[in-house]
Amino acid sequence: MTHRSRTQRLALLSASTALVTGGLLPSATASAAPAHAAAVAAAATAAPAPTPTPTPTSTSSQPAPAAVKTTDPPSGITAQLPGKAKVRMGAIPMESGSVDTRVYGVETPDGATGFAVYDMPGDQIPLEDALKGFVDAYGLTGGGTLTTENVRKTTVDGRPALDADLTGEGPDGAAVGSIRFISDDDHLVMALTYGPEAKEKDLDATHQQLLNSLQIP
């Protein structure tokens, strides 16, 4: 792969995910994406959330909303989210063709959490590049700066995965979060939790619950 093609692919991934990724960011930082990002991701539209199935309340020591099982219908991927998910759909133009993307996000008193499913083989793009694409996309939302820390490779049920801590600075002050990318044979999956730095402990607990509940068939 040439440096040019890698750069172009990252640029497309970043610009087009600026809209769909907004579904996983607190509304204060995801109110709008620049016009050029919107043009690249013109297919991104709001969609109704899938019918949730209530599940038992989390055993966290903090009072928490009842967990809701959220399913991505095309893939069967599921996760327990702290409320009914808002869904954003988009199509990302890649060198090999358009990639459909669905983002399921929930805003909480502490911030926001959720997951995204990309309809492409997980090894189509290196997980490190997927992480860079997300960071670049965040910048396109106009929400401020975002950096990654403690990036580490791992596996989830035998699938390659990449975890990272997030640190941001925006109009509302310092923010923190956690992100995971998972490479599956048929999909690239992202799990994200993000919110104010003052809520870091609660955000960590929310993210761990998300990771524990995420199921890929």
Order of alpha helices (4+ residues) and beta strands (2+ residues): alpha-alpha-beta-beta-beta-beta-beta-beta-beta-alpha-beta-beta-beta-beta-alpha
